[in-house]
Amino acid sequence: MLDQEFGRIGRRLFAEGLVGATFGNMSVREGESLQVTRTGCCLDEPGMPVKVPLAGEAPAGASSEYRVHRAVYLGTGYRAIVHAHPVHAVAASLLHDAVEPIDSEGKMLCPLIPVVAGKPGTDELADAVAEGLARAPVVIARGHGTFAGGVTLDEACLYTSLAEHACHVLLLVEAHRRR
């Protein structure tokens, strides 16, 4: 059943252009463990997730970003996480230390999107994302992509989409002002 939910959200992320190829991952918390997509899977057909304990070693096959998911669950109340690679959010993260949406939806739902640093798959990134998600429902890892938290995968997907839209609008306005 969870594999079907992951597939549904993954297809939505692909349809909106928020992920491509094997970029991105997602998870849900279940008690003292999390279920995370497999490393190298395409999110539109992710297959069965991998169960990772909140402490100890991660089993083979778990997403390389399991550390981020684990740190977020240990440091926040989120129950679901979506990690995507939206192109405008990635671009904005290379120009800004934080994104302040200027569009109405962004201002209303997430008035500040932190930009955090850390190499993908590291404890440094895990700590930075967990700290950022304690302050906002979505963060952008500089040059890497978004991490969004929610009560459900649908909510985390919504914040992923919101961040991309806000960054796209911001970059378009900035480009127009430079003319």
C-alpha positions as CSV (number, residue, x, y, z in Angstrom):
1,M,0.0,0.0,0.0
2,L,2.8,2.4,0.9
3,D,4.5,1.7,-2.4
4,Q,1.3,2.8,-4.2
5,E,1.3,6.1,-2.2
6,F,4.9,6.7,-3.0
7,G,4.2,6.0,-6.7
8,R,1.2,8.4,-6.7
9,I,3.3,11.2,-5.2
10,G,6.3,10.4,-7.4
11,R,4.2,10.7,-10.5
12,R,2.9,14.0,-9.3
13,L,6.5,15.3,-8.8
14,F,7.4,14.1,-12.3
15,A,4.3,15.7,-13.8
16,E,5.2,19.0,-12.3
17,G,8.8,18.8,-13.4
18,L,10.1,18.7,-9.8
19,V,12.2,15.6,-10.2
20,G,13.8,13.8,-13.1
21,A,15.5,10.5,-13.7
22,T,16.5,9.0,-10.3
23,F,16.7,12.4,-8.6
24,G,14.9,12.8,-5.3
25,N,13.4,10.6,-2.6
26,M,10.7,10.5,0.0
27,S,9.8,8.9,3.3
28,V,7.2,8.5,6.0
29,R,7.7,7.9,9.7
30,E,6.3,4.8,11.3
31,G,6.9,4.7,15.0
32,E,10.6,4.2,15.7
33,S,11.5,3.7,12.0
34,L,11.0,5.3,8.7
35,Q,10.1,3.9,5.3
36,V,12.2,5.5,2.6
37,T,12.5,5.1,-1.2
38,R,15.3,2.9,-2.5
39,T,18.6,4.4,-3.7
40,G,18.6,4.9,-7.5
41,C,14.9,4.4,-8.0
42,C,12.7,6.6,-10.2
43,L,10.0,8.2,-8.1
44,D,7.2,7.6,-10.6
45,E,7.8,3.8,-10.1
46,P,9.7,3.6,-6.8
47,G,8.8,0.0,-5.8
48,M,8.8,-1.1,-2.2
49,P,10.4,1.3,0.3
50,V,13.2,0.3,2.7
51,K,12.5,0.3,6.5
52,V,15.2,2.2,8.3
53,P,15.4,2.4,12.1
54,L,15.7,5.8,13.7
55,A,18.9,4.7,15.4
56,G,21.6,2.4,14.1
57,E,22.7,1.2,10.7
58,A,20.5,1.7,7.6
59,P,19.9,-1.5,5.6
60,A,21.3,-1.8,2.1
61,G,19.2,-0.2,-0.6
62,A,18.0,2.8,1.4
63,S,18.2,6.2,-0.2
64,S,21.6,7.9,0.2
65,E,19.7,10.7,1.9
66,Y,18.3,8.5,4.7
67,R,20.4,10.5,7.2
68,V,18.5,13.7,6.4
69,H,15.1,11.9,6.8
70,R,16.2,10.4,10.1
71,A,17.5,13.7,11.5
72,V,14.3,15.5,10.5
73,Y,12.1,12.9,12.2
74,L,14.2,13.0,15.3
75,G,14.2,16.9,15.4
76,T,10.7,17.8,14.3
77,G,7.1,16.6,14.3
78,Y,6.9,15.9,10.6
79,R,5.5,12.5,9.5
80,A,6.5,12.7,5.8
81,I,9.3,14.2,3.8
82,V,9.7,14.8,0.1
83,H,13.2,15.6,-1.4
84,A,13.1,16.9,-5.0
85,H,15.4,18.7,-7.4
86,P,13.3,21.6,-8.8
87,V,15.4,23.6,-11.2
88,H,14.3,27.1,-10.2
89,A,14.7,26.4,-6.5
90,V,18.2,25.0,-7.1
91,A,19.1,28.1,-9.2
92,A,17.7,30.4,-6.5
93,S,19.7,28.6,-3.8
94,L,22.9,29.6,-5.7
95,L,21.9,33.3,-5.6
96,H,20.3,33.7,-2.2
97,D,20.9,32.7,1.4
98,A,17.2,32.5,1.9
99,V,14.2,32.9,-0.4
100,E,11.5,35.3,0.6
101,P,8.6,34.6,-1.8
102,I,7.1,37.6,-3.5
103,D,4.0,35.7,-4.9
104,S,0.8,35.7,-2.8
105,E,0.7,31.9,-2.2
106,G,4.4,31.8,-1.1
107,K,4.0,34.8,1.2
108,M,0.9,33.3,2.8
109,L,2.1,29.6,3.2
110,C,5.8,30.0,3.6
111,P,7.1,33.5,4.0
112,L,10.7,32.4,4.3
113,I,12.4,29.4,2.7
114,P,15.8,28.8,4.3
115,V,18.8,27.8,2.1
116,V,21.1,25.4,3.9
117,A,24.5,23.9,3.0
118,G,26.0,20.4,3.1
119,K,27.2,17.8,0.8
120,P,24.5,15.3,-0.3
121,G,24.3,12.2,1.8
122,T,26.2,13.6,4.8
123,D,25.5,14.2,8.5
124,E,26.3,17.9,7.8
125,L,23.4,18.2,5.4
126,A,21.2,16.1,7.6
127,D,21.8,18.5,10.6
128,A,21.3,21.6,8.4
129,V,18.1,20.4,6.8
130,A,16.6,19.3,10.2
131,E,17.4,22.7,11.7
132,G,15.9,24.5,8.7
133,L,12.7,22.4,8.8
134,A,12.3,23.1,12.5
135,R,11.7,26.7,11.3
136,A,9.9,26.3,8.0
137,P,8.1,23.5,6.2
138,V,10.5,23.6,3.2
139,V,14.2,24.3,2.8
140,I,16.5,24.3,-0.2
141,A,19.9,22.6,0.1
142,R,22.2,24.9,-1.9
143,G,22.8,23.6,-5.4
144,H,21.0,20.3,-4.5
145,G,17.2,20.6,-4.1
146,T,14.3,21.0,-1.7
147,F,13.4,19.1,1.4
148,A,9.8,19.5,2.5
149,G,8.1,18.2,5.6
150,G,4.5,17.5,6.3
151,V,1.9,15.5,8.2
152,T,1.4,13.6,4.9
153,L,3.3,13.1,1.7
154,D,0.6,15.2,0.0
155,E,1.4,18.1,2.3
156,A,5.2,17.7,1.8
157,C,4.5,17.6,-2.0
158,L,2.5,20.8,-1.8
159,Y,5.4,22.7,-0.1
160,T,7.8,21.3,-2.7
161,S,5.6,22.7,-5.4
162,L,5.1,26.0,-3.6
163,A,8.9,26.5,-3.2
164,E,9.5,25.9,-6.9
165,H,6.7,28.3,-7.9
166,A,8.0,31.0,-5.5
167,C,11.6,30.6,-6.8
168,H,10.4,30.7,-10.4
169,V,8.5,33.9,-9.9
170,L,11.4,35.5,-8.0
171,L,13.9,34.6,-10.7
172,L,11.7,35.9,-13.4
173,V,11.1,39.2,-11.6
174,E,14.9,39.6,-10.8
175,A,15.7,38.9,-14.5
176,H,13.2,41.5,-15.6
177,R,14.6,44.1,-13.2
178,R,18.1,43.7,-14.6
179,R,17.0,44.6,-18.1
